[in-house]
Amino acid sequence: MINDPSPSGERGFSEPANAEPPIIVVGAGPAGMMAAGQAASRGAGVLLVEAMDRPGRKLRITGKGRCNITNDRPMDEFLRRFGLGGRFLKHCLHDFFAPDLRAFLASLGVETVTERGNRVFPSGNRAEEVVDALTDWTEQQSVIIKTSVRALEVIVKAGRIRGLRVKNMVTGKEDNLHAHALVIATGGMSYPLTGSTGDGYRLARHAGHSIVPLRPALVPLETEGDRARRLQGLSLRNVRASLRIAGKKGGSEFGEMLFTHFGVSGPIILTLSGRAVDALQDGKGVELSIDLKPALDEDKLDARLLRDFETHGKMRFRNLLKGLLPPLMVPICLEMTGISADKQGSQVAANDRRRLRSWLKDFRLSVKGHRPIDEAIITAGGVDLKEVNPKTMESRIVKGLFFAGEVLDIDADTGGYNLQAAFSTGCLAGRSAAAYVMRD
Ligand SMILES: Cc1cc2nc3c(=O)[nH]c(=O)nc-3n(C[C@H](O)[C@H](O)[C@H](O)COP(=O)(O)OP(=O)(O)OC[C@H]3O[C@@H](n4cnc5c(N)ncnc54)[C@H](O)[C@@H]3O)c2cc1C
């Protein structure tokens, strides 16, 4: 008999009498809800415990509240976005990929649309709609959902899952729950106010798993000096940002970026950030080079500058720059190129033009650090993939223990890849846990 850690959370989840579900899923994020629902839909009894007062806190804020649920790029491109983790995900993505997720959501009444960059969003543009549909579906599969219940410790006997120690976050009472199978779907450790506090790593370690060192991925970068701060709030579109690591090229991205009070953020910076974080941790110098005119090569840019300066020969250089740059960047450009603001267009000499050209193609910022993991979109590192069977998501160390979602050592770029990975690993873990307890 399961000791009742109620009261449950605000949704007032119902609990059938004398329930003794053989499967416990920890964490009601996308991975956990999918795992719980899949296991229950195969006839297994499932208890889903969630530390927060309601499910899907992080899912609610994804995609700026719009939820970029997946990406409809082909499988091979999709897998490449996960780097080495792609190989591990191959099996589970073949089982449940983007079209399956979209069809599943449509069956719950959530239609989806594809936008720029193959990103898929719910057509209602509301992450809440996804959370509600998923929670309702999970309940309809007869999953018992207990909110405000935090998993403290995994109970393992003779190499098999036997239960879970939990704490009721309302009463403070602790209890041991029996279980034959356990799915850990506790997410990473970024945005901890959403409930993803990194508990899963501790639970996994306690069960004997190794954790690949945790670090922020998709995280804003801090830059030296006050230039980024002076540009705070400015968003640049259609620029190319390139990393220079210890003086060598370290990857580049084209798109949108943003200046903040501490440095730089926005999609292309987040995508480059993983490499920057690793290099900073290795003690290497990291610089960001921004090409403000990526559509023009040096010759075309020179021709354009020459034409502008001749056409507006009497105009001051300061005013000419306003035709080339957002107003906030003009003082920075003057300062970094050393060209006099009061020079007239006709007086701008060839070597001034060369300095301006190289500044426009290579506006440099020195990266001194990154924002803390709390502010990262994703946690890189996690449960070592070598210790998890990619065909079942089962631990290779403890029988009946399964993992799903961000707690695993998988992470990808922005674009909907991470949520798809959470759903796909959740789906496979839930199905495998059901097969395990039914065989047992
Ligand atoms: C601001 C932001 C925006 C994002 N936008 C996108 C996007 O648009 N598209 C995309 O693909 N990805 C996005 N991501 C990433 C995505 O949200 C995560 O990859 C995804 O939520 C991971 O799912 P998960 O189920 O593994 O973990 P989570 O969603 O983190 O869920 C884990 C759950 O486990 C619970 N939990 C933790 N510890 C315990 C415990 N001890 N006991 C009980 N419960 C516990 C937590 O409270 C939480 O509810 C975004 C992330 C952030 C922070």
Ligand as a Chemical Component Dictionary entry (heavy atoms), coordinates in Angstrom:
data_LIG
# 
_chem_comp.id                   LIG 
_chem_comp.type                 NON-POLYMER 
_chem_comp.pdbx_formal_charge   0 
_chem_comp.three_letter_code    LIG 
# 
loop_
_chem_comp_atom.comp_id 
_chem_comp_atom.atom_id 
_chem_comp_atom.alt_atom_id 
_chem_comp_atom.type_symbol 
_chem_comp_atom.charge 
_chem_comp_atom.model_Cartn_x 
_chem_comp_atom.model_Cartn_y 
_chem_comp_atom.model_Cartn_z 
_chem_comp_atom.pdbx_ordinal 
LIG C1  C1  C 0 13.131 29.798 -20.715 1  
LIG C2  C2  C 0 13.192 28.474 -21.441 2  
LIG C3  C3  C 0 12.629 28.368 -22.703 3  
LIG C4  C4  C 0 12.708 27.164 -23.398 4  
LIG N1  N1  N 0 12.115 27.076 -24.621 5  
LIG C5  C5  C 0 12.198 25.920 -25.321 6  
LIG C6  C6  C 0 11.536 25.778 -26.579 7  
LIG O1  O1  O 0 10.795 26.668 -27.023 8  
LIG N2  N2  N 0 11.715 24.608 -27.260 9  
LIG C7  C7  C 0 12.475 23.568 -26.770 10 
LIG O2  O2  O 0 12.616 22.543 -27.435 11 
LIG N3  N3  N 0 13.043 23.651 -25.542 12 
LIG C8  C8  C 0 12.911 24.790 -24.812 13 
LIG N4  N4  N 0 13.478 24.863 -23.561 14 
LIG C9  C9  C 0 14.095 23.645 -22.989 15 
LIG C10 C10 C 0 12.984 22.695 -22.473 16 
LIG O3  O3  O 0 12.101 23.426 -21.658 17 
LIG C11 C11 C 0 13.553 21.521 -21.687 18 
LIG O4  O4  O 0 14.501 20.866 -22.456 19 
LIG C12 C12 C 0 12.446 20.547 -21.294 20 
LIG O5  O5  O 0 11.492 21.181 -20.472 21 
LIG C13 C13 C 0 13.011 19.335 -20.569 22 
LIG O6  O6  O 0 11.934 18.507 -20.243 23 
LIG P1  P1  P 0 12.024 17.513 -19.012 24 
LIG O7  O7  O 0 10.668 16.891 -18.886 25 
LIG O8  O8  O 0 13.195 16.649 -19.149 26 
LIG O9  O9  O 0 12.304 18.441 -17.739 27 
LIG P2  P2  P 0 11.494 19.653 -17.097 28 
LIG O10 O10 O 0 10.609 20.297 -18.076 29 
LIG O11 O11 O 0 12.524 20.472 -16.423 30 
LIG O12 O12 O 0 10.577 18.933 -16.022 31 
LIG C14 C14 C 0 11.120 18.281 -14.899 32 
LIG C15 C15 C 0 10.080 18.233 -13.804 33 
LIG O13 O13 O 0 10.579 17.446 -12.721 34 
LIG C16 C16 C 0 10.208 18.052 -11.506 35 
LIG N5  N5  N 0 11.149 17.628 -10.470 36 
LIG C17 C17 C 0 12.470 17.935 -10.363 37 
LIG N6  N6  N 0 12.998 17.333 -9.286  38 
LIG C18 C18 C 0 11.998 16.625 -8.692  39 
LIG C19 C19 C 0 11.930 15.809 -7.540  40 
LIG N7  N7  N 0 12.996 15.567 -6.747  41 
LIG N8  N8  N 0 10.744 15.233 -7.216  42 
LIG C20 C20 C 0 9.640  15.461 -7.978  43 
LIG N9  N9  N 0 9.646  16.239 -9.087  44 
LIG C21 C21 C 0 10.819 16.813 -9.441  45 
LIG C22 C22 C 0 10.292 19.541 -11.814 46 
LIG O14 O14 O 0 9.548  20.302 -10.901 47 
LIG C23 C23 C 0 9.758  19.610 -13.242 48 
LIG O15 O15 O 0 8.377  19.814 -13.270 49 
LIG C24 C24 C 0 13.378 26.046 -22.829 50 
LIG C25 C25 C 0 13.930 26.160 -21.550 51 
LIG C26 C26 C 0 13.842 27.356 -20.853 52 
LIG C27 C27 C 0 14.437 27.452 -19.483 53 
# 
loop_
_chem_comp_bond.comp_id 
_chem_comp_bond.atom_id_1 
_chem_comp_bond.atom_id_2 
_chem_comp_bond.value_order 
_chem_comp_bond.pdbx_ordinal 
LIG C1  C2  SING 1  
LIG C2  C3  SING 2  
LIG C2  C26 DOUB 3  
LIG C3  C4  DOUB 4  
LIG C4  N1  SING 5  
LIG C4  C24 SING 6  
LIG N1  C5  DOUB 7  
LIG C5  C6  SING 8  
LIG C5  C8  SING 9  
LIG C6  O1  DOUB 10 
LIG C6  N2  SING 11 
LIG N2  C7  SING 12 
LIG C7  O2  DOUB 13 
LIG C7  N3  SING 14 
LIG N3  C8  DOUB 15 
LIG C8  N4  SING 16 
LIG N4  C9  SING 17 
LIG N4  C24 SING 18 
LIG C9  C10 SING 19 
LIG C10 O3  SING 20 
LIG C10 C11 SING 21 
LIG C11 O4  SING 22 
LIG C11 C12 SING 23 
LIG C12 O5  SING 24 
LIG C12 C13 SING 25 
LIG C13 O6  SING 26 
LIG O6  P1  SING 27 
LIG P1  O7  DOUB 28 
LIG P1  O8  SING 29 
LIG P1  O9  SING 30 
LIG O9  P2  SING 31 
LIG P2  O10 DOUB 32 
LIG P2  O11 SING 33 
LIG P2  O12 SING 34 
LIG O12 C14 SING 35 
LIG C14 C15 SING 36 
LIG C15 O13 SING 37 
LIG C15 C23 SING 38 
LIG O13 C16 SING 39 
LIG C16 N5  SING 40 
LIG C16 C22 SING 41 
LIG N5  C17 SING 42 
LIG N5  C21 SING 43 
LIG C17 N6  DOUB 44 
LIG N6  C18 SING 45 
LIG C18 C19 SING 46 
LIG C18 C21 DOUB 47 
LIG C19 N7  SING 48 
LIG C19 N8  DOUB 49 
LIG N8  C20 SING 50 
LIG C20 N9  DOUB 51 
LIG N9  C21 SING 52 
LIG C22 O14 SING 53 
LIG C22 C23 SING 54 
LIG C23 O15 SING 55 
LIG C24 C25 DOUB 56 
LIG C25 C26 SING 57 
LIG C26 C27 SING 58 
# 
